[in-house]
Amino acid sequence: MNKQYEGKVLNWIKDHFDMSAIVVEDFNVLPYGKRILDMDGGEMAVFYDFFTGEIKQLFPSDSAY
């Protein structure tokens, strides 16, 4: 496992969130994916996109529930 890409994902999360207000879990469905849960029940996935070299975010679809 390349820690460089996982580090980029974790740094993005730290730059965009108050770490004391969220829970971060591994989400191995996506490359170096992390699932973020907030205290209000919100969630999203963050991962490294090898095609663009960028960190991308996914939000669950409201229609999926």
C-alpha positions in Angstrom: 0.0 0.0 0.0 1.3 3.4 -0.9 1.1 5.7 2.1 1.7 8.7 -0.1 -1.8 8.6 -1.6 -3.4 7.7 1.7 -1.6 10.7 3.3 -3.0 13.0 0.6 -6.5 11.9 1.3 -6.0 12.3 5.1 -4.4 15.7 4.6 -7.4 16.8 2.5 -9.8 15.7 5.2 -7.8 17.5 7.9 -7.8 20.7 5.8 -11.5 20.7 5.3 -13.0 19.3 8.6 -12.8 19.8 12.3 -11.3 16.4 13.2 -13.0 16.4 16.6 -16.4 16.6 15.0 -16.1 13.7 12.6 -15.3 10.0 12.5 -13.1 8.7 9.7 -13.3 5.1 8.6 -11.5 3.1 5.9 -13.6 2.7 2.8 -11.7 0.3 0.6 -14.2 0.3 -2.2 -12.5 3.3 -3.6 -8.7 3.9 -3.9 -7.4 5.0 -0.5 -11.0 5.8 0.3 -12.2 7.1 3.6 -15.8 7.4 4.9 -16.5 10.5 6.9 -19.4 10.5 9.4 -20.5 13.7 11.2 -22.3 14.0 14.5 -25.6 14.9 12.7 -25.6 11.6 10.7 -24.2 13.0 7.5 -21.7 11.0 5.5 -19.5 11.2 2.5 -16.6 9.3 0.9 -13.3 10.8 0.0 -10.7 9.1 -2.2 -7.7 9.5 -4.5 -8.5 9.6 -8.2 -5.5 8.1 -10.1 -6.8 9.5 -13.5 -6.7 13.1 -12.4 -4.3 13.0 -9.4 -6.9 14.8 -7.3 -8.8 14.0 -4.2 -12.5 13.5 -5.0 -15.6 13.4 -2.8 -18.8 11.4 -3.2 -22.1 12.0 -1.3 -24.7 9.3 -1.0 -27.8 9.9 -3.2 -30.9 10.9 -1.3 -32.9 8.5 -3.5 -30.9 5.5 -2.3 -32.6 5.6 1.1 
